[in-house]
Amino acid sequence: MELRFDRFPKYDELTAILRDFAARHPRLFSLESIGRSHEGRDIWLLTATNADTGVAADKPAFWIDGNIHAAELTASLACLYFLKTLAEGYGSDADVTRLLDTRALYICPRINPDGAEWALADRPRYIRSSTRPYPFDEDPVDGLTIEDVDGDGRILLMRIPDPNGQYKAHPQEPRLMVARDPAEYGGQYWRVLPEGTLANYDSRLLDLRHPLNLLLPPVNKLDVNNFDLCQGGVVNAPVACQRKRGDSDPAFGQGGIGHLRAQVTF
């Protein structure tokens, strides 16, 4: 099937692409599910090695993954491009051929399929990590939910003048925001906030707790006239949530893996 890099594939298309790699190159690629996401999607892992020179578990190995964070979709394409390079280079490129003859590579293009589907929806909604409520299930609460409000298929940002803001206008293109130097002062600055909806906002204080999209750890109230928007959704320790454990168990359980690389985009 056609492998395109001018758009992001949704889950079903990504699954078909990975199956096609394994079907067209059965001696080089094998596909397996290393677990299921919170919403029941398979988390696909493609193992790349020349099966004729030995099994993957007996070779030095390298782990690559992408799309840990929900909206970091470019990382999935980076993994697919790497797979394309391996498939096209084996037998014609000496380095690729030696790599697959003597090493094993574990490639997981999309660790977070649930969050990616939210980001790729017709009305996208961006969260940091998994769609699994964290730290526990609870009824919806007041606060900010980042989502496509006007239904144009995009989640945009807005800038608000703030003498303590982290951004300033680009000197040649004032419509573009660039980061303010930490030691800089005396200019005109802005803070940048995402498109979304507020529940029960009293014009000054905003509760930022939300079961699916925690922007901050649980707090009571926050003064929105003087705060920095902090990316939240993080857990207390690496591999603390079920999705991450599904990633780490097969990775660290393979004795040959000497290096791991997580493709992260910003």
Steps between C-alpha positions, in 0.01 A plus 500: 500500500604861449706650780451875516682757711286804425232410756457306823340153484222411740508173692344274235726631225809472720407141582465420129838660424680294764330180387609578145863532608484159668317339205737631232819428694427199724869414551580852616191620689260342747203674659350440842280677751673577829176588676177691469431863570242633743244512217589153375733570207802280435839659564700371206867404513690415183823301544757551225783252448612242246340180627743293291793613715339428834208587721458855626532406867855374444626821338604840636193718469376856472155627604325789323155634584287799408181684586531459876317830537160517338556776245863421412397338176816590309688241706282223353599610149866508603470135605326410173769676298763304689317177414485606135875563503564153640269329250643680197861487613534133584704329230602827333640711783797340677433667835130409506576144394763455769269657758215257435733202464666557836254702711134508600290814504171537685285778354176614664372791287204593718509421871196716564236406238208635705641849542604507134144421391373791708758727334407375151123520548286724279461721806836439667567515868853513633608333819849427620496128552249218515123542500490297820382721788784581734549471790155345539153488351278787607211708377585794271608806692542868426799620306658541159457233232723543193288422193387621158228747602393633159516168313757611239716192556773695681590586858655846491676719753421853614737758644415731788714805593682432827812679632606165649424298189747256349464615138565810292430601141752403231692814397433446126161328523297630794227239447751232600573435867855413607631410842610778730848472646479413873708807589318737263279777636350835403329394179150398397423138584216252471386173649360240261192290578337220301153491348253326727200531726471614860250370750377736775763768450441795734724740297793460739539156654509178301499144626744302285408148604359286223476120492621457140721801450679608816685819430646504849506269799183533712471854633216703642487827303743681272519871429480513119620860501842385612599148403690298243315223322684183598484184294364234727372148478829363622511217748704467815767275353606352164283213373251569778186471289377190321585629154861563593535164672386337178789677332767432758434133580588364154779754461690428818408133488712451187852419612666630182381861511795728559340834410153651489391802300165672546404729212354814658384811317401843622 
